[in-house]
């Protein structure tokens, strides 16, 4: 039933580790996004893929690498985690070029770097 | 550079009150202005959206007012209820391009019983 799902929901790890977050959508959308929400609740886009092609790549450290194996999945791999990476990461999806740009968000992954 | 400025940062009203949240944008290429609602521990969800060819849009108790010349838009919640307590984000994007949403910083609304 879940439209946009993310795993894991919580991730606690040590500085310097590498971790991945997975996202899947069953809405048939062609575009997927990763957002970062910091401790002040500010939501900022990081990446967007359309039909497995990268279309948005904001100023994000290259320790962050998104991968889209197919239209329904967008994963985020983070190398050499730093304290400042602690945040909630949201995946979203939409149908690009549709009547509106409604983006459907997943439940979020709370990443804590110790 | 913050392209969408949102105020106030927090807002407390009594049940039945009409909270108003304001946003201003800079980029005149923006042509889609949604409001998202986020409850604690959940992802944001689209509440209502407007395009610049209309000055007002109403859906249930939620109304967007849009002033193109002033580059401002606002969300009004009529007859607010405790269940409306959440964080509200305005956003803006450009259709036909990357369609990335630029969010305001959010307003934490508390509706007291």
Backbone of each chain as ProteinMPNN parsed JSONL, in Angstrom:
{"seq_chain_A": "XXXXXXXXXXXXXXXXXXXXXXXXXXXXXXXXXXXXXXXXXXXXXXXXXXXXXXXXXXXXXXXXXXXXXXXXXXXXXXXXXXXXXXXXXXXXXXXXXXXXXXXXXXXXXXXXXX", "coords_chain_A": {"N_chain_A": [[0.816, -1.211, 0.0], [1.987, 1.2, 0.695], [3.06, 4.274, -0.63], [5.502, 5.741, -1.08], [8.346, 4.42, 0.115], [10.899, 4.078, 2.584], [14.008, 2.777, 3.69], [16.599, 2.359, 6.109], [14.353, 3.353, 8.815], [15.507, 4.562, 10.98], [18.89, 5.389, 11.59], [21.839, 4.92, 13.118], [25.157, 5.731, 13.513], [28.766, 5.609, 13.442], [31.136, 8.26, 13.085], [32.877, 8.518, 9.993], [32.096, 6.097, 8.958], [30.493, 4.246, 6.229], [27.311, 4.447, 4.756], [24.045, 3.377, 3.554], [20.884, 4.453, 2.238], [17.707, 3.353, 1.335], [15.176, 3.756, -1.178], [11.907, 3.371, -2.386], [9.267, 3.613, -4.763], [5.826, 3.087, -5.512], [4.125, 4.32, -7.23], [4.244, 4.656, -9.9], [5.621, 6.81, -10.853], [7.942, 8.945, -12.669], [10.023, 10.388, -11.737], [12.312, 10.942, -9.125], [13.427, 12.029, -5.88], [15.875, 13.235, -3.521], [15.812, 14.71, -0.37], [17.146, 16.782, 2.222], [16.507, 17.302, 5.608], [17.232, 19.521, 8.035], [18.195, 20.114, 11.515], [16.751, 22.329, 12.145], [14.489, 22.048, 10.74], [14.623, 22.785, 8.1], [14.056, 22.176, 4.713], [15.817, 20.862, 2.051], [16.576, 20.354, -1.322], [18.532, 17.686, -2.626], [19.22, 15.816, -4.68], [17.887, 14.805, -7.901], [16.318, 12.4, -9.928], [15.309, 11.527, -13.179], [13.663, 9.126, -14.908], [15.834, 7.397, -14.4], [17.956, 9.056, -14.921], [20.223, 11.54, -13.836], [19.045, 14.678, -12.926], [18.964, 16.842, -11.259], [21.431, 18.138, -9.267], [22.362, 19.357, -6.552], [24.498, 21.577, -4.639], [26.218, 19.454, -3.169], [28.284, 17.567, -1.008], [30.695, 15.368, -2.52], [30.778, 13.01, -1.214], [28.304, 12.029, -1.028], [26.396, 9.872, -2.877], [23.988, 9.279, -5.196], [21.967, 6.599, -6.492], [20.163, 5.17, -9.098], [18.64, 2.401, -9.829], [16.411, 1.674, -11.279], [13.275, 3.118, -12.459], [11.651, 3.072, -10.234], [13.143, 3.074, -7.968], [15.43, 4.748, -5.821], [18.437, 5.141, -4.443], [20.564, 6.214, -1.738], [23.866, 6.688, -1.114], [26.255, 7.202, 1.36], [29.467, 8.197, 1.981], [32.183, 8.072, 4.339], [31.046, 9.288, 6.752], [30.077, 12.298, 8.432], [29.736, 14.411, 11.372], [28.044, 16.531, 10.765], [26.343, 15.468, 8.917], [24.196, 14.438, 10.139], [20.761, 14.271, 10.165], [17.36, 14.378, 8.899], [16.521, 12.424, 6.201], [14.684, 12.634, 3.307], [12.963, 10.871, 0.83], [11.341, 11.423, -2.265], [8.756, 11.387, -4.786], [7.532, 12.064, -8.104], [5.404, 12.858, -10.967], [6.866, 13.954, -13.682], [6.288, 16.932, -15.485], [3.593, 16.76, -15.363], [0.144, 17.746, -14.67], [0.381, 19.074, -12.312], [3.007, 19.614, -9.941], [3.036, 17.757, -7.879], [4.735, 16.389, -5.274], [5.349, 13.355, -3.734], [6.124, 12.37, -0.567], [8.335, 10.202, 1.242], [8.48, 8.484, 4.474], [10.771, 9.287, 5.728], [14.217, 9.077, 6.833], [15.939, 8.986, 9.718], [19.05, 10.022, 10.341], [21.736, 9.624, 12.463], [24.842, 10.672, 13.351], [27.516, 9.727, 15.245]], "CA_chain_A": [[0.0, 0.0, 0.0], [2.795, 2.403, 0.892], [3.37, 4.895, -1.901], [6.938, 5.946, -1.089], [8.889, 3.806, 1.329], [12.33, 4.249, 2.797], [14.616, 1.946, 4.737], [15.864, 2.15, 7.35], [13.702, 4.537, 9.368], [16.51, 5.166, 11.849], [20.247, 4.932, 11.292], [22.804, 5.506, 14.043], [26.441, 5.206, 13.075], [29.947, 6.364, 13.866], [31.838, 9.097, 12.086], [33.819, 7.81, 9.145], [31.473, 4.93, 8.331], [29.734, 4.395, 4.997], [25.962, 3.9, 4.929], [23.117, 3.582, 2.445], [19.453, 4.558, 2.495], [17.003, 2.896, 0.137], [13.863, 4.338, -1.412], [11.115, 2.733, -3.444], [7.918, 4.158, -4.934], [4.95, 2.226, -6.319], [3.141, 5.226, -7.818], [4.441, 4.744, -11.336], [6.236, 8.095, -11.192], [9.192, 8.846, -13.42], [11.036, 11.266, -11.136], [12.506, 10.733, -7.695], [14.228, 13.086, -5.265], [16.346, 13.156, -2.141], [15.854, 15.958, 0.368], [17.724, 16.744, 3.568], [15.857, 18.214, 6.545], [18.167, 19.689, 9.145], [17.606, 20.165, 12.852], [15.816, 23.458, 12.178], [13.372, 21.656, 9.874], [14.748, 23.32, 6.75], [14.052, 21.135, 3.686], [16.586, 21.287, 0.89], [16.761, 19.276, -2.276], [19.906, 17.258, -2.862], [19.325, 15.201, -6.002], [16.677, 14.326, -8.536], [16.502, 11.53, -11.081], [14.162, 11.335, -14.053], [13.911, 7.934, -15.718], [17.176, 6.91, -14.057], [18.997, 10.026, -15.266], [20.38, 12.615, -12.866], [18.654, 15.962, -13.494], [19.278, 17.876, -10.276], [22.546, 17.804, -8.392], [22.667, 20.578, -5.842], [25.863, 21.603, -4.099], [26.274, 18.425, -2.132], [29.61, 16.937, -1.017], [30.67, 14.16, -3.344], [30.643, 11.816, -0.362], [26.934, 11.574, -1.237], [26.225, 9.406, -4.245], [22.705, 8.638, -5.453], [21.964, 5.584, -7.551], [18.803, 4.807, -9.47], [18.709, 1.192, -10.658], [15.249, 1.729, -12.165], [12.432, 4.294, -12.175], [10.934, 2.942, -8.966], [14.093, 3.036, -6.856], [16.515, 5.728, -5.759], [19.18, 4.908, -3.214], [21.54, 7.247, -1.404], [25.017, 6.143, -0.41], [27.056, 8.269, 1.967], [30.788, 7.745, 2.418], [32.936, 8.849, 5.34], [30.045, 10.109, 7.419], [30.525, 13.362, 9.333], [28.715, 14.818, 12.339], [27.103, 17.441, 10.1], [25.413, 14.726, 8.062], [23.026, 14.08, 10.949], [19.574, 14.96, 9.647], [16.36, 13.452, 8.371], [16.6, 12.378, 4.75], [13.408, 12.256, 2.713], [12.836, 10.542, -0.57], [10.054, 11.84, -2.81], [8.607, 11.067, -6.203], [6.493, 12.819, -8.809], [5.319, 12.641, -12.4], [7.395, 15.189, -14.259], [5.538, 17.463, -16.614], [2.169, 16.532, -15.169], [-0.667, 18.943, -14.458], [1.006, 19.78, -11.193], [4.286, 19.016, -9.58], [2.918, 17.219, -6.541], [5.751, 15.425, -4.889], [4.924, 12.488, -2.644], [7.289, 12.131, 0.275], [8.408, 9.031, 2.104], [8.4, 8.784, 5.909], [12.031, 9.838, 6.225], [15.234, 8.28, 7.535], [16.678, 9.847, 10.656], [20.456, 9.613, 10.424], [22.495, 10.213, 13.562], [26.263, 10.338, 13.268], [28.123, 9.951, 16.564]], "C_chain_A": [[0.853, 1.267, 0.0], [3.243, 2.969, -0.438], [4.886, 5.079, -2.069], [7.482, 5.39, 0.221], [10.395, 3.987, 1.38], [12.793, 3.267, 3.859], [16.085, 2.33, 4.877], [15.156, 3.434, 7.793], [14.664, 5.301, 10.281], [17.865, 4.555, 11.516], [21.184, 5.669, 12.235], [24.151, 4.885, 13.729], [27.566, 6.103, 13.557], [30.478, 7.201, 12.71], [32.796, 8.238, 11.285], [33.235, 6.579, 8.459], [30.805, 5.297, 7.006], [28.361, 3.756, 5.207], [25.111, 4.183, 3.7], [21.689, 3.662, 2.949], [18.752, 4.171, 1.195], [15.627, 3.532, 0.049], [13.189, 3.625, -2.57], [9.756, 3.413, -3.528], [7.114, 3.244, -5.85], [3.838, 3.04, -6.984], [3.26, 5.318, -9.339], [5.054, 6.062, -11.779], [7.559, 7.898, -11.923], [10.321, 9.655, -12.796], [11.095, 11.033, -9.637], [13.535, 11.728, -7.175], [14.768, 12.627, -3.909], [16.396, 14.568, -1.572], [16.534, 15.72, 1.711], [16.967, 17.752, 4.422], [16.731, 18.323, 7.783], [17.424, 19.857, 10.463], [16.633, 21.335, 13.008], [14.637, 23.253, 11.239], [13.485, 22.184, 8.44], [14.915, 22.173, 5.755], [14.813, 21.623, 2.466], [16.797, 20.105, -0.039], [18.238, 18.959, -2.444], [20.059, 16.773, -4.304], [17.937, 14.92, -6.557], [17.052, 13.482, -9.745], [15.191, 11.457, -11.859], [14.485, 10.167, -14.972], [15.357, 7.459, -15.605], [18.293, 7.879, -14.44], [19.03, 11.161, -14.253], [20.016, 13.941, -13.509], [18.878, 17.118, -12.525], [20.404, 17.35, -9.396], [22.949, 19.09, -7.706], [24.083, 20.496, -5.28], [25.93, 20.681, -2.892], [27.675, 17.817, -2.164], [29.606, 15.642, -1.815], [30.815, 12.882, -2.529], [29.229, 11.221, -0.514], [26.803, 11.121, -2.691], [24.882, 8.707, -4.385], [22.87, 7.591, -6.545], [20.522, 5.19, -7.821], [18.852, 3.584, -10.378], [17.54, 1.089, -11.642], [14.36, 2.878, -11.712], [11.809, 4.254, -10.792], [11.851, 3.009, -7.742], [15.131, 4.144, -6.973], [17.182, 5.557, -4.405], [20.19, 6.022, -2.997], [22.656, 6.604, -0.591], [25.86, 7.298, 0.113], [28.36, 7.672, 2.487], [31.324, 8.645, 3.522], [32.028, 9.814, 6.097], [30.658, 11.087, 8.408], [29.376, 13.75, 10.262], [27.623, 15.659, 11.68], [26.132, 16.748, 9.161], [24.167, 14.295, 8.83], [21.84, 14.931, 10.533], [18.524, 13.903, 9.361], [16.404, 13.547, 6.854], [15.267, 11.853, 4.207], [13.593, 11.955, 1.236], [11.459, 11.019, -1.021], [9.972, 11.411, -4.264], [7.486, 11.914, -6.801], [6.45, 12.384, -10.265], [5.727, 13.946, -13.063], [6.561, 15.624, -15.448], [4.045, 17.235, -16.507], [1.436, 17.852, -14.94], [-0.172, 19.743, -13.255], [2.292, 19.062, -10.845], [4.206, 18.412, -8.191], [3.98, 16.172, -6.308], [5.247, 14.666, -3.665], [6.169, 12.086, -1.85], [7.185, 10.807, 1.03], [8.408, 9.456, 3.57], [9.699, 9.328, 6.504], [12.931, 8.801, 6.88], [16.015, 9.224, 8.427], [18.072, 9.278, 10.834], [21.13, 10.361, 11.563], [23.924, 9.727, 13.471], [26.915, 10.714, 14.595], [29.629, 10.166, 16.472]], "O_chain_A": [[0.494, 2.272, -0.612], [3.752, 2.236, -1.286], [5.474, 4.637, -3.056], [7.112, 5.847, 1.303], [11.07, 4.042, 0.352], [12.066, 2.964, 4.805], [16.751, 2.597, 3.877], [15.355, 4.488, 7.19], [14.633, 6.53, 10.342], [17.973, 3.369, 11.204], [21.312, 6.891, 12.167], [24.282, 3.662, 13.681], [27.335, 7.22, 14.021], [30.29, 6.885, 11.536], [33.447, 7.343, 11.825], [33.807, 6.074, 7.493], [30.583, 6.468, 6.699], [28.255, 2.663, 5.764], [25.398, 5.087, 2.914], [21.324, 3.035, 3.943], [19.142, 4.596, 0.107], [14.991, 3.812, 1.065], [13.81, 3.319, -3.588], [9.159, 3.751, -2.507], [7.633, 2.701, -6.825], [2.756, 2.524, -7.265], [2.455, 5.989, -9.985], [5.01, 6.395, -12.964], [8.205, 6.855, -11.822], [11.454, 9.612, -13.277], [10.068, 10.939, -8.965], [14.394, 12.206, -7.915], [14.197, 11.758, -3.249], [16.935, 15.49, -2.185], [16.505, 14.618, 2.259], [16.797, 18.907, 4.029], [16.945, 17.341, 8.493], [16.198, 19.757, 10.525], [15.788, 21.328, 13.904], [13.876, 24.184, 10.976], [12.548, 22.045, 7.654], [15.784, 21.316, 5.915], [14.495, 22.673, 1.909], [17.148, 19.007, 0.392], [19.086, 19.85, -2.408], [20.914, 17.255, -5.048], [16.956, 14.81, -5.822], [17.979, 13.807, -10.486], [14.111, 11.342, -11.28], [15.458, 10.21, -15.725], [16.007, 7.161, -16.607], [19.468, 7.543, -14.294], [17.986, 11.68, -13.859], [20.6, 14.31, -14.528], [18.97, 18.268, -12.954], [20.324, 16.248, -8.853], [23.784, 19.835, -8.218], [24.77, 19.485, -5.424], [25.721, 21.095, -1.751], [28.207, 17.574, -3.248], [28.624, 14.899, -1.792], [30.959, 11.796, -3.091], [28.993, 10.063, -0.171], [27.065, 11.888, -3.617], [24.653, 7.666, -3.769], [23.76, 7.67, -7.391], [19.756, 4.913, -6.898], [19.084, 3.72, -11.579], [17.669, 0.487, -12.709], [14.644, 3.536, -10.711], [11.473, 5.298, -10.235], [11.374, 3.0, -6.607], [15.639, 4.44, -8.055], [16.576, 5.795, -3.361], [20.617, 6.686, -3.941], [22.42, 6.048, 0.482], [26.141, 8.253, -0.611], [28.357, 6.766, 3.32], [30.966, 9.818, 3.622], [32.241, 11.026, 6.07], [31.612, 10.771, 9.119], [28.21, 13.465, 9.988], [26.439, 15.521, 11.991], [25.197, 17.374, 8.661], [23.193, 13.839, 8.232], [21.907, 16.16, 10.548], [18.749, 12.707, 9.548], [16.332, 14.641, 6.293], [14.793, 10.784, 4.592], [14.274, 12.674, 0.504], [10.514, 11.015, -0.232], [10.985, 11.11, -4.895], [6.613, 12.411, -6.09], [7.319, 11.655, -10.743], [4.994, 14.933, -13.001], [6.178, 14.819, -16.297], [3.308, 17.489, -17.459], [2.029, 18.928, -15.007], [-0.308, 20.966, -13.216], [2.607, 18.015, -11.41], [5.148, 18.515, -7.405], [4.101, 15.199, -7.052], [4.781, 15.261, -2.693], [7.128, 11.539, -2.394], [6.098, 10.362, 1.4], [8.345, 10.647, 3.875], [9.721, 9.777, 7.65], [12.468, 7.79, 7.407], [16.672, 10.148, 7.949], [18.255, 8.2, 11.399], [21.094, 11.59, 11.616], [24.19, 8.526, 13.509], [26.871, 11.87, 15.015], [30.288, 10.368, 17.493]]}, "seq_chain_B": "XXXXXXXXXXXXXXXXXXXXXXXXXXXXXXXXXXXXXXXXXXXXXXXXXXXXXXXXXXXXXXXXXXXXXXXXXXXXXXXXXXXXXXXXXXXXXXXXXXXXXXXXXXXXXXXXX", "coords_chain_B": {"N_chain_B": [[21.512, 32.017, -0.815], [18.245, 32.71, -0.072], [15.445, 31.755, -1.662], [12.727, 31.65, -1.196], [10.924, 33.179, 1.196], [9.611, 32.725, 4.374], [7.15, 33.425, 6.827], [5.289, 33.635, 9.928], [7.894, 32.164, 12.004], [6.894, 30.58, 13.983], [3.619, 29.926, 15.328], [0.867, 30.449, 17.35], [-2.438, 29.671, 17.997], [-5.853, 29.912, 19.08], [-8.349, 27.346, 19.139], [-10.564, 27.48, 16.418], [-9.625, 29.901, 15.55], [-7.993, 31.908, 12.948], [-5.261, 31.189, 11.537], [-2.588, 32.741, 9.733], [-0.174, 32.345, 7.312], [2.672, 33.587, 5.776], [4.384, 33.985, 2.645], [7.129, 34.965, 0.576], [8.563, 35.421, -2.613], [11.396, 35.456, -4.877], [12.2, 34.786, -7.443], [10.97, 35.36, -10.555], [10.351, 33.487, -12.402], [9.145, 31.377, -11.214], [6.289, 29.304, -11.192], [4.53, 27.725, -9.883], [3.051, 27.089, -6.839], [3.056, 25.494, -4.036], [1.691, 24.377, -0.876], [2.902, 22.576, 1.84], [2.19, 20.2, 4.387], [3.414, 19.074, 7.449], [3.498, 16.571, 9.813], [4.788, 15.673, 13.072], [7.458, 13.375, 12.842], [6.709, 12.435, 10.384], [6.632, 12.454, 6.74], [6.539, 15.396, 4.602], [3.378, 16.464, 3.243], [1.382, 17.247, 0.432], [-0.767, 19.995, 0.669], [-2.289, 22.091, -0.491], [-2.26, 23.88, -3.592], [-1.246, 26.518, -5.856], [-1.425, 28.309, -8.955], [0.04, 31.081, -10.759], [-1.947, 32.322, -12.28], [-4.308, 32.704, -11.007], [-5.851, 34.415, -8.229], [-6.687, 33.457, -5.866], [-7.254, 30.417, -4.103], [-9.295, 27.888, -2.89], [-9.643, 25.18, -0.688], [-11.611, 23.279, 1.063], [-11.121, 24.06, 4.404], [-8.857, 25.466, 3.914], [-7.117, 28.11, 2.387], [-5.403, 29.641, -0.261], [-3.961, 32.748, -0.853], [-2.888, 34.794, -3.47], [-0.534, 37.099, -4.651], [0.612, 38.353, -7.378], [2.002, 40.63, -8.32], [3.229, 41.607, -6.068], [4.752, 39.491, -5.46], [4.068, 37.593, -3.524], [2.54, 35.146, -1.399], [0.007, 33.538, 0.554], [-1.162, 31.427, 3.226], [-4.255, 30.618, 4.563], [-5.994, 29.37, 7.311], [-9.09, 28.4, 7.972], [-11.362, 28.341, 10.763], [-9.635, 26.878, 12.606], [-8.333, 23.821, 13.935], [-7.293, 21.679, 16.68], [-6.093, 19.425, 15.503], [-4.887, 20.482, 13.288], [-2.454, 21.291, 14.036], [0.828, 21.439, 13.21], [3.773, 21.496, 11.114], [4.091, 23.869, 8.601], [4.946, 24.305, 5.244], [5.754, 26.568, 2.725], [6.336, 26.563, -0.801], [8.015, 26.762, -3.983], [8.184, 26.398, -7.523], [9.38, 25.821, -10.891], [7.624, 24.973, -13.684], [8.281, 22.585, -16.235], [10.985, 22.856, -16.28], [13.639, 21.772, -14.296], [11.923, 21.365, -12.294], [12.338, 21.485, -9.582], [11.533, 21.815, -6.164], [11.602, 24.683, -4.199], [11.831, 25.333, -0.917], [10.255, 27.222, 1.724], [11.265, 28.163, 5.082], [9.57, 27.033, 6.904], [6.736, 26.934, 9.142], [5.825, 26.519, 12.39], [2.841, 25.523, 13.553], [0.64, 25.803, 16.223], [-2.389, 24.799, 17.498], [-4.412, 25.557, 20.0], [-6.689, 23.848, 22.236]], "CA_chain_B": [[20.4, 32.919, -1.152], [16.988, 32.038, 0.172], [14.559, 32.242, -2.706], [11.371, 31.716, -0.675], [10.994, 33.589, 2.599], [8.369, 32.361, 5.045], [6.969, 33.956, 8.18], [6.266, 33.622, 11.006], [8.561, 30.897, 12.261], [5.957, 29.795, 14.792], [2.328, 30.586, 15.448], [-0.032, 29.774, 18.294], [-3.792, 30.222, 17.936], [-6.889, 29.145, 19.763], [-9.276, 26.619, 18.267], [-11.51, 28.372, 15.755], [-8.924, 31.061, 15.017], [-7.599, 31.861, 11.526], [-3.836, 31.461, 11.37], [-2.159, 33.153, 8.397], [1.261, 32.158, 7.104], [3.035, 34.36, 4.595], [5.611, 33.671, 1.92], [7.519, 35.874, -0.492], [9.551, 34.784, -3.473], [12.204, 36.399, -5.648], [12.366, 34.356, -8.827], [9.719, 35.56, -11.293], [10.099, 32.314, -13.247], [8.332, 30.407, -10.475], [4.909, 29.304, -11.655], [3.758, 26.721, -9.139], [3.266, 27.463, -5.451], [2.334, 24.566, -3.158], [1.887, 24.361, 0.569], [3.008, 21.232, 2.376], [1.918, 20.056, 5.813], [4.227, 17.994, 7.998], [3.294, 16.202, 11.214], [6.025, 15.134, 13.658], [7.814, 12.003, 12.501], [6.16, 12.067, 9.063], [7.098, 13.246, 5.617], [5.601, 16.454, 4.187], [2.312, 16.06, 2.321], [0.782, 18.394, -0.238], [-2.022, 20.451, 1.256], [-2.994, 22.885, -1.502], [-1.278, 24.547, -4.455], [-1.835, 27.539, -6.719], [-0.622, 28.821, -10.058], [-0.064, 32.539, -10.719], [-3.02, 32.889, -13.089], [-5.454, 32.978, -10.139], [-5.431, 35.163, -7.041], [-7.118, 32.75, -4.668], [-7.723, 29.046, -4.276], [-9.817, 27.406, -1.62], [-9.95, 23.755, -0.595], [-12.079, 23.048, 2.428], [-10.823, 25.172, 5.314], [-7.554, 26.026, 3.547], [-7.168, 29.054, 1.274], [-4.179, 30.352, -0.65], [-4.108, 34.038, -1.524], [-1.675, 34.997, -4.268], [-0.368, 38.461, -5.171], [1.718, 38.213, -8.327], [2.804, 41.857, -8.431], [4.04, 41.725, -4.851], [5.507, 38.238, -5.325], [3.754, 37.064, -2.2], [1.368, 34.286, -1.279], [-0.227, 33.219, 1.957], [-2.078, 30.327, 3.56], [-5.19, 30.912, 5.641], [-6.699, 28.169, 7.773], [-10.343, 28.825, 8.619], [-11.859, 27.482, 11.839], [-8.527, 25.963, 12.875], [-8.577, 22.753, 14.895], [-6.043, 21.139, 17.245], [-5.519, 18.489, 14.539], [-4.135, 21.228, 12.278], [-1.129, 21.562, 14.599], [1.819, 20.809, 12.332], [4.657, 22.47, 10.476], [3.63, 24.177, 7.251], [5.998, 24.799, 4.366], [5.434, 27.02, 1.384], [7.368, 26.191, -1.753], [7.829, 27.289, -5.33], [8.984, 25.706, -8.538], [9.162, 26.203, -12.285], [7.226, 23.83, -14.5], [8.962, 22.452, -17.519], [12.43, 22.787, -16.096], [13.964, 20.674, -13.401], [10.767, 21.257, -11.408], [12.726, 21.302, -8.189], [10.808, 22.642, -5.215], [12.382, 25.477, -3.261], [10.961, 25.44, 0.249], [10.458, 28.172, 2.796], [11.858, 27.539, 6.261], [8.562, 26.356, 7.696], [6.049, 27.594, 10.263], [5.24, 25.556, 13.325], [1.535, 25.994, 14.008], [0.007, 25.112, 17.359], [-3.772, 25.214, 17.72], [-4.804, 25.134, 21.349], [-8.119, 23.493, 22.325]], "C_chain_B": [[19.087, 32.172, -0.97], [15.967, 32.589, -0.792], [13.11, 32.35, -2.259], [11.469, 32.02, 0.821], [9.635, 33.387, 3.246], [8.335, 32.944, 6.443], [5.532, 33.732, 8.631], [6.905, 32.247, 11.151], [7.671, 29.98, 13.085], [4.713, 30.629, 15.054], [1.461, 29.774, 16.397], [-1.387, 30.465, 18.215], [-4.713, 29.347, 18.775], [-7.749, 28.427, 18.729], [-10.31, 27.585, 17.708], [-10.87, 29.617, 15.175], [-8.526, 30.86, 13.558], [-6.119, 32.188, 11.42], [-3.523, 31.806, 9.912], [-0.642, 33.024, 8.332], [1.614, 32.803, 5.766], [4.334, 33.893, 3.966], [5.854, 34.7, 0.83], [8.607, 35.194, -1.306], [10.267, 35.84, -4.306], [12.221, 36.067, -7.145], [11.051, 34.458, -9.587], [9.416, 34.404, -12.252], [9.278, 31.248, -12.517], [6.897, 30.474, -10.966], [4.055, 28.237, -10.986], [4.102, 26.915, -7.68], [2.435, 26.543, -4.546], [2.595, 24.86, -1.69], [1.91, 22.895, 1.008], [2.795, 21.276, 3.887], [2.738, 18.872, 6.331], [3.913, 17.792, 9.479], [4.58, 15.588, 11.75], [6.247, 13.677, 13.268], [7.31, 11.54, 11.149], [6.812, 12.898, 7.971], [6.086, 14.335, 5.283], [4.571, 15.888, 3.214], [1.679, 17.302, 1.724], [-0.571, 18.711, 0.36], [-2.877, 21.139, 0.192], [-1.933, 23.591, -2.324], [-2.0, 25.535, -5.364], [-0.874, 27.876, -7.844], [-0.866, 30.324, -10.158], [-1.18, 33.149, -11.57], [-4.301, 33.112, -12.284], [-4.958, 33.662, -8.875], [-5.822, 34.448, -5.746], [-7.544, 31.337, -5.023], [-8.132, 28.522, -2.914], [-10.065, 25.9, -1.717], [-10.323, 23.459, 0.852], [-11.802, 24.26, 3.295], [-9.531, 25.906, 4.945], [-7.676, 26.898, 2.305], [-5.778, 29.606, 1.023], [-4.605, 31.665, -1.294], [-2.795, 34.331, -2.229], [-1.654, 36.41, -4.838], [0.858, 38.459, -6.075], [2.606, 39.454, -8.356], [3.719, 42.036, -7.216], [4.934, 40.517, -4.646], [5.337, 37.655, -3.927], [2.55, 36.12, -2.281], [1.236, 33.851, 0.168], [-1.244, 32.09, 2.094], [-2.935, 30.773, 4.734], [-5.874, 29.611, 6.017], [-7.929, 28.632, 8.547], [-10.708, 27.819, 9.714], [-10.812, 26.434, 12.235], [-8.871, 25.015, 14.032], [-7.252, 22.261, 15.482], [-5.336, 20.155, 16.301], [-4.763, 19.161, 13.414], [-2.73, 21.562, 12.772], [-0.094, 20.751, 13.841], [2.789, 21.891, 11.893], [4.221, 22.625, 9.026], [4.777, 24.803, 6.461], [5.373, 25.353, 3.088], [6.595, 26.62, 0.479], [7.057, 26.826, -3.101], [8.672, 26.487, -6.294], [8.612, 26.25, -9.915], [8.795, 24.965, -13.071], [8.076, 23.786, -15.758], [10.469, 22.439, -17.412], [12.753, 21.595, -15.228], [12.819, 20.386, -12.447], [11.174, 21.038, -9.961], [11.935, 22.285, -7.328], [11.798, 23.369, -4.316], [11.453, 25.779, -2.095], [11.292, 26.675, 1.086], [10.939, 27.424, 4.032], [10.849, 26.897, 7.201], [7.994, 27.207, 8.813], [5.437, 26.518, 11.135], [3.962, 26.141, 13.898], [1.049, 25.135, 15.165], [-1.389, 25.679, 17.52], [-4.193, 24.656, 19.077], [-6.304, 24.864, 21.443], [-8.952, 24.612, 22.967]], "O_chain_B": [[18.838, 31.151, -1.61], [15.652, 33.778, -0.745], [12.333, 33.074, -2.881], [12.014, 31.238, 1.599], [8.619, 33.834, 2.714], [9.34, 32.962, 7.154], [4.637, 33.647, 7.791], [6.498, 31.288, 10.495], [7.687, 28.761, 12.913], [4.743, 31.858, 15.011], [1.34, 28.557, 16.257], [-1.481, 31.685, 18.349], [-4.39, 28.211, 19.124], [-7.853, 28.862, 17.582], [-10.863, 28.407, 18.437], [-11.499, 30.322, 14.386], [-8.7, 29.776, 13.002], [-5.758, 33.349, 11.231], [-4.107, 31.245, 8.985], [0.076, 33.533, 9.192], [0.939, 32.588, 4.759], [5.26, 33.463, 4.654], [4.918, 35.237, 0.238], [9.458, 34.486, -0.767], [9.802, 36.973, -4.426], [12.252, 36.959, -7.993], [10.112, 33.718, -9.294], [8.339, 34.357, -12.845], [8.773, 30.318, -13.146], [6.344, 31.56, -11.139], [2.979, 27.894, -11.476], [5.273, 26.91, -7.301], [1.25, 26.791, -4.322], [3.58, 25.501, -1.322], [1.066, 22.092, 0.611], [3.161, 22.237, 4.564], [2.751, 17.801, 5.724], [4.043, 18.71, 10.289], [5.377, 15.044, 10.985], [5.337, 12.852, 13.356], [7.466, 10.37, 10.8], [7.459, 13.91, 8.24], [4.912, 14.222, 5.635], [4.855, 14.956, 2.461], [1.463, 18.294, 2.421], [-1.413, 17.831, 0.54], [-4.046, 20.8, 0.005], [-0.84, 23.873, -1.832], [-3.199, 25.412, -5.612], [0.342, 27.743, -7.701], [-1.896, 30.801, -9.681], [-1.344, 34.369, -11.582], [-5.276, 33.648, -12.811], [-3.798, 33.514, -8.491], [-5.344, 34.795, -4.666], [-8.111, 31.086, -6.086], [-7.422, 28.686, -1.922], [-10.623, 25.411, -2.7], [-9.47, 23.398, 1.737], [-12.206, 25.372, 2.955], [-9.161, 26.872, 5.612], [-8.258, 26.49, 1.3], [-5.065, 29.987, 1.951], [-5.481, 31.698, -2.158], [-1.72, 34.143, -1.661], [-2.631, 36.864, -5.432], [1.993, 38.549, -5.606], [3.83, 39.339, -8.412], [4.832, 42.55, -7.328], [5.783, 40.516, -3.755], [6.297, 37.282, -3.253], [1.667, 36.283, -3.123], [2.216, 33.799, 0.911], [-2.06, 31.841, 1.207], [-2.43, 31.239, 5.756], [-6.284, 28.841, 5.148], [-7.817, 29.185, 9.641], [-10.414, 26.627, 9.617], [-11.088, 25.235, 12.197], [-9.594, 25.369, 14.963], [-6.204, 22.408, 14.852], [-4.108, 20.069, 16.307], [-4.064, 18.489, 12.655], [-1.906, 22.062, 12.006], [-0.139, 19.52, 13.834], [2.643, 23.058, 12.257], [4.01, 21.642, 8.316], [5.475, 25.698, 6.937], [4.56, 24.687, 2.447], [7.704, 26.371, 0.951], [5.968, 27.357, -3.319], [9.73, 25.966, -5.941], [7.667, 27.023, -10.072], [9.568, 24.008, -13.122], [8.525, 24.812, -16.269], [11.158, 22.052, -18.356], [12.19, 20.517, -15.415], [12.743, 19.306, -11.861], [10.411, 20.455, -9.191], [11.703, 23.43, -7.716], [12.708, 22.764, -3.749], [10.41, 26.408, -2.271], [12.44, 27.113, 1.152], [11.012, 26.195, 4.03], [11.235, 26.279, 8.193], [8.667, 28.081, 9.358], [4.633, 25.708, 10.676], [3.991, 27.128, 14.634], [1.048, 23.907, 15.093], [-1.563, 26.89, 17.662], [-4.311, 23.445, 19.265], [-7.102, 25.556, 20.812], [-10.166, 24.471, 23.114]]}, "name": "protein", "num_of_chains": 2, "seq": "XXXXXXXXXXXXXXXXXXXXXXXXXXXXXXXXXXXXXXXXXXXXXXXXXXXXXXXXXXXXXXXXXXXXXXXXXXXXXXXXXXXXXXXXXXXXXXXXXXXXXXXXXXXXXXXXXXXXXXXXXXXXXXXXXXXXXXXXXXXXXXXXXXXXXXXXXXXXXXXXXXXXXXXXXXXXXXXXXXXXXXXXXXXXXXXXXXXXXXXXXXXXXXXXXXXXXXXXXXXXXXXXXXX"}
